[in-house]
Structures are given as structure tokens and as C-alpha cells.
């Protein structure tokens, strides 16, 4: 919605689109710092957690991508911040801000429902006895949260009407079948998303959390709620996690906090030990800062390498094919394409598109709506395994481009571009 408005004012621009996304990403780092400071009153832990989020490869790479995960993360951390302040002050304004931010978080990206579990663990349940005293603010908050089920209910009806399927939204959202293989799925993404050393830092932070755990502290309730929530979240999200690394985004705050906690606790212990050996000639405060910087220096290099690896992943030919379609078609023409990352061809072609047809009926339906081009990218080659459909394509389309990639002595096709 934001980009649609800005594009209508300033014109379509990838720079503008990325700029808006980056504002949300940087805002998320800021809100993590503010939240941790409000939650713990510890400046070191707040800075360490925010810095961990800022250099985590997953957040660096996707932090400038035009995807809903970035505003969702922003609203998630804003929710935690407003919520913590509300718990401490019981101000009606903060309750409403929490509800609005929570609604925006989940409506923006449903997988961020994980936000609810730490909130349930932190909730001051004794305050429910005073609901009547602040009935107006509770009612406004409830109405804001009501937008979540109403939206999904509307979406379900809309999808059923469009696709003739009831429960279409629910079936798209959740997939439980992959949960038994969750560790096998998760570990594949660790090197690129977090780095193994970053993951080790987080595990150390988790162990230290339980070592120093004290019942009743708000910080401990938050971490415990997050951990319990992740178990439930993984059951619902295992199928999604198997597909794309950005589905890990709701885990980022906990990862960053645990890394920050590990860095802080280890530096505290070592600083006090070294200061004691030197008969307090070395100040603990100065040594702690030096050790924090040193530990983050160990994390910096592998994080940047993992980030670069993701930036250097290219989907060849989308620009070449897109430019050809733009130069050799009408503005009203549309195209079939292989979806996923091949959506990039639509940007370069400046044309609208449909996913590859899986039947002759779908092919003709798309053609009636103006789809005169067929872009078959690598993972779409299985269209050729449908003999009836592929014979129809071969008899009614002409080959305009074919692209190959040479790897050593082997030459493999990347895409076929056909015109009706």
C-alpha cells in the first residue's frame, strides 16, 4: 500500500522501494534497542542485542528486499516495546498502541503470530480485575485486534469465491507434515542465516539464561514465552521453513537477544576474573567494553561472508528475457512465467503475468486475458512432462529465446521464451 502510493506520486523505482524497506529494517533495530532498554534497563545488553540484529546475515540480506517480513518485524518489535511500557505504567494510550501494532504485525505477515506467546507469559493477569475502570481503552484495543480474524475470514471467502475452494487460506498457511524433520530443515539454513558461530553464541546465551534464571523477572518471562512459542510455531511453520530462509524472520529478535546476552555475560565474567587477577588495576567497565567488541569482531567476519554469499546468488537471464519482451510486445500483453524468483522477469518486462498453466484450459484462460508470452525458467521445465499441454504449446507458440549456462564442460538450458 505504501509503495503503491509512492509509485503513483514519484513513479516506479526500485531505489524508492528498497528505501522504504530499509527504513522499516533500521526501525526494527532501533525498536529492539528501545525494547531491551525498557525491559532490562541494561544499556550494554540493549546495544549488544541491537548490534547482533544489525549484522545477522538474514536481516542484512532481506533487510533491503521489498518483502512484507520487514514491516512485520518492525511492528513485532514495536509491539514488544509498547507492551512492556504498558505493563510498567498501565497507561491506556500504550495499551491501544500495543493492540494496533500487534494487529499490523500479524496482518502484515501471518507467520509473526509468534509475537503473542511472549506477551501471554508477560501479561499482568491481576490487572484484568480492573477492566471496568478502563473499559474504553480495552474496547478500542479489542476492536483493533478484531481486524485479524475478520481479515482472514474475508480472505477465506474471497479465495473460495475466486478458486472455488473453501478453507483455501488456512490450507495455504499451515503445513504440519514437515515437522518431524524440523532439525534437518533448520540446520540447512544456519550457515547463511545466522552463521555457525552466531548460532553457537545463541546456544551459549540460552544456556546462560537458564543458569542465571530467576522466577518473576520480566526479561525471563519474555524469553521463556518466546521459547515455548517457538515449539508451537515450528509445528505450524515447518513446511514454510523448508522452502525459504526468510520464513525464519520471526526468530530474529530472540536470536539477536540471546547473542547479545551471551556476549554480555561472557564479557562480564571474564572482565571480573581478569580484574581480580590484576588486583583491580584494570577497571571492569573498560575491560568489559573491550571484550564485547572482541566477541563481536569474532562474529563480524563470518556474518559478512554469509551475507556476501547471499548477495552473490544470481538468477541469470531474467533481465535479458524481460528486456526482450518489453521491446517486442504491447503494454497490454501479459505473460506466463515460472513464479518464485522468476517474477523478476515481470519487472524487467514491465508486464503483468500469470503462473505457468498446468492444463490446456488454464493456458487458454490466460490467453483470453492477454497472456501471449510463455517464460519457462529452470524449475518450470516440468511443464514439458504434461504431453497434452506441451503439444498444444508447441503447435501454437514460437521460440524467441533460449538461454544456456556453461558449468565446466557441461552446458545446461536456463530458460525458454516463447510467443503465441
N, C-alpha and C positions, 0 to 999 in steps of 0.2 A: 504493500500500500504506500509506504514512504517513497520507495523508488519509483513507483508509478506516478506519484505526484511530482517528484523532482524531474523525472524524464519528460513529463508533459511541459514543465517550465523551461528546462535547460537542454532538452534533447537527450537521446540515449547515449550514455557514456559509461564505459567500463571503469574509468577512473572515478567517476562520481559514485557508481555502485559500490566499488571497493572502499571508497572513503567513508560512506555511511556505515558499512560493515565494520570497518576499523574503529570507528567511533564507539560502536557497541562493544567491541573487543577490549579496547582500552578502558572503557567504562566499567567492564566486568572486573578488570584488575583493580581499579580504584575501589569498587564496591567490596571486593574481597578484603582489601586492606581496612576499609572502614568497618566492615562487619567484624573482623577479627579483633580490631581495637575495641569495639563496643563489647564484644563477647568476653575478651580476656584481659583487657587493659594492659596488654603487653606489647610494647612498641616493636620489640625485636621479632616476636612471633608474627606480628601483623605484616611487617616489611618482608620477612622471610617467606611467608605464605604467598604474598602478592608477587614477589620476585619469582618464586617457583612456578606460579601460573604463567607469568610473562615469558618464561624461557622454555616451558614444556613444548616439545615439538608439535604435538597435536594442536595446541592452541595457537602456536605461531603460524603453522601452515594454513589451517582452516580459519584463522582469525581474520583473514582478508578475503575469504571466499564469500560469495553472495549466497549465503545459506541461512535458514531460519535458526540454526543452532546458536548463532552469535547473539541475536537479541534475546533468545530464550535463556542463555547463560547469564546475560546481563540482568534480566528480570528475576532469575533464580537468586542471584546474589543480592539484588536489591530487596527481594522478599525477606531473605535472612536478616539483612541489616535493619529494615523497618520492624520486623517481628521481634528481634532482640531488644530494640529500643522500646517497643510497646510492652514487652514483658517487664521491663525495668521501670516504666513510667505509668503504664495503664492509660495513656492518652488516646482519646477517641480518634484523633486525626491519624495517628500511627497505625491504629487497627485498620482503618479504611485504606490507608496506603498499602498496608500489607496484603489486604484482600485483593485490591486492584492489581498489584504487582504479581501476586500469585496467579490470578486469573490470566493475565497477559502471558505469564511464563508458560502455563500448560496449554493455553490456546495457541500460542506460537509454535510449540513443538511438544506433542503429547508425551514423548519419552521422558520429559522433565517432571513427570508426576512423582519422581523420586524425591523432589523437594518437600513433599508432605510428611515423610517419615521422621526426619529430624525435628520438624515442627511439632509433631504429636508427642515426642519424647520431652520437648522443652515446655510444652503448654502448661500454664499455671491453672490447673483444674479447679482450685479453690475459688478462682475468680468467676466461675460460672454461677455461683450463688448470687452474684451481683448483676446478673444480666438485665434485670428490670431497670436498674438505675441507669444503664447505658443502652437501653433498648433501641434507640435511634441509630447509633453507630453500629450495633450488631446487625440491625436490619439492612443498613446500607451495605455492610460487608457481605452479608448473606446474598444480597441481590447481585453483587459483583461476582461472587463465586458461582451463582446460579447460571451465569453465562457459559460455564464449562459444559455441564450436561446438556444444556439447551443447544449449544453449537454441535455437539456430537450427535444429538438426536436429529437435528436438522440435516446434518451431513449424511446420516444413515438414510433418511427419507430421500434426499436428493440423489444419492448413489443408487438406491433401489429403483427410483424412477428412471434414472439415466441408463442403468445397466440391467434392470430387471432382477436385481439381487437384493434380498433382504439381509440385513446384518453385514453389508458389504464393508462398512468402515471397521467394525470390530474384527472381521476376518483379515483385513489388511494390516491391522495394528499389531496383533499378538500372534506369536508362533511359539508354542511350547516344545515342539518336537526336538529342538536342538539343545535343550538344557542339559541332558546327560553328558554332552561333550563340551560343556562350557569352558573348562580349563584348556582343552585343546584349541578351542576357538580363541580364547582370550590371549594365550601366550604368543600366538602368531603376530598380534598387533603390538606387543610390548616394546620391541626394539624401535619401531617407528613412532609410536605414540608417546612413550614415556622414557625410553632407553632402559636397558637392564640395570644400570647403576642408579637411575632415578627410581626405578621400581624397588630396588634394594633399599634406598633411602626411605621410601614409603613404608616398606615392611618393618624397618628399624623403628620408624616413627610409631607404627601400630603396636609393636611390642612394648616400646617405652610408654605408650599411652596406658596400656594395661598394667604395667609395672607401677606407674605413679597414679593409677586411677583412684579417685576419691568420690564416693557417692554424694550426689546432691549438687555438685558443681555444674553450672550451665554448660560450660565447654564440654564436659564429659557426657552430659545428656545429649548434646548435639552430635558428637562423634558416635556414640552408641546407637542413636537413632538412625544415623546415616548408614552404619554397618548393617543393622537389621534390615533397613530399607533396601540395601543393595541385594541382599539374598532374595527378597521378593521380586525386586526389579529385574534381576537376572533371569528368573523363571519366565517372565513375560517378554523380555527383550533378547533372549539368547539367539533367536532366529535372525533378528536385525543385526546384532553384533557380528554375526558370521559374514554379513555382506559388506559393510563399510565401516572404516575406522571412526568416522565422525559420529557414529551412534554411541561412542564412548564418552561423548561430551558431558553428560550429566555427572560423570565420575570425577571430572577435573577438579572441582573445589576440594573434595576430600583428598585427592592425590596431592594437591598443592599444600594443603594444611598439614598432612602427615609428613611430607618432605620438610616443610618449614619447622615442624615440631621436632623432627629428628635432628636437623641441623642445630636448632637452638639447644636442645637437651644435651647433645654430644659436646657442643662447644662449651656449655656451662660446666659440665663435669670435668672436661679436660682443663679448662681455664682455672678452675678452683684447685685442681690437683697440681698443676704447674706452679700456681701462685703459692701454694703451701710449701712446695719443694724449695722455692726461692725465698722463703721466709717473708712473703708478701712484698718483695721488692718489685715484683711485676703486678700491676693492677689487673684484677679480674676483668673489669669492664673493657679495658683496651684489648686484652688477650682474647676475650670472647668475640669482639668485633672482628679481630684478625682471623680467628678460627672459622667464623661464619663465612667470611669472604673466601677462605681457603676451601671450605667444603663446597661452596657454590662454584668455585673455579673447577673442582673435580667434575661437577655436573655439567658445566658450560660446554666443554668441547664435544662430548658425545651427543648432547642435545642439539648443537648446531649441525653436527654431521647427519643426525637423523632428520632434521629439518631440511637440509640440503638434498637429502635423498628423495624426499617427497616432492620438493620443488623441481627436481630433475626428472621426475616421471612425466613423460610426454605421450600424448595420444596423436600420433602422426597423421597428417593428411586432412584433418578437419577443416583447416583454413583453406587448403588448396581446393577441396571439393566445394566448400561453401562459396568461395570466390567465383568458381566456375558457374554454379547455379545462379548466383546473383547477377552475373554478367550475361547469362543466356536464358533468362526466364522473365516472366512478367511479375510485377509486385504482388499480384493476386494469386500467383501459383503457390502451391503448398508441396510438401514432400514427406514421404515415408522415411523413417530412419531407425537405427537400431537402439535408440534410447540410451539410458545410462550416460556415460561420458560423451557419447556421440551427439548429445544435444548441442555440443559446441558448433556443429556444422550449421545449425539454425542461426546462431549468432552471426557467423561469417556470411551466410547466405542472405540474412535479413528476411527470412521467410518463416512462416508457421509450419508446424509439422505434426505428424501422427507416428505412433509406433508402427513397426513393421506388421503387416497383416498376417494373420495365421490361417486365412481361408480366402477363397475367391470372393465370397460375399463381402468380407472386410476390405478386400482390395477395391472392389467396385464402389463400395460405400465411400471410401476415402477419395476415390477418383471423382465421384459425383460432387464432392465438396472441394474440388480443386487440386487434389494431390496428383501432380503429373511427373514427379521425380521419385526415384527409389534409391536410397543410400544404404547400402548393406555393408556395415562395418564388421570387423573380425568376429565378434561374438554373435553377430546376426547371420552368420553363414548357414546356420541350421535351417534357414528358410528353404534352402535347396533340398532338404530332406523331405519336403512336402511335394511329392511328384506332381500332383494335380495343380497346385498353386504355382509351382515353378514353371511348368509348361505354359500356363497362362501368361506368366511374366515374360517368358522368352518369346512368346508369339506376339506380344503387344508392346514390348519395350525394346529400346536400342541402347547398347552400351556406349556411354560417353567418356567415362574414365575408368581405368583400373590402376591401382597403386600396389607396388611391391616393396618389401623391406628385405634388405640383404643382411643376413647374420652369418658371418663366416662365408662358407661356400653355398649355404642354403638360401634360396630366395622364396619368400612366402608372400602371398597376397594379403593386403591390409584391408582394402575395400573395393567395392564395385559401385559405380554411379551410373544409373540408367534413367532414361527419359521415355515417357509414354509416346 
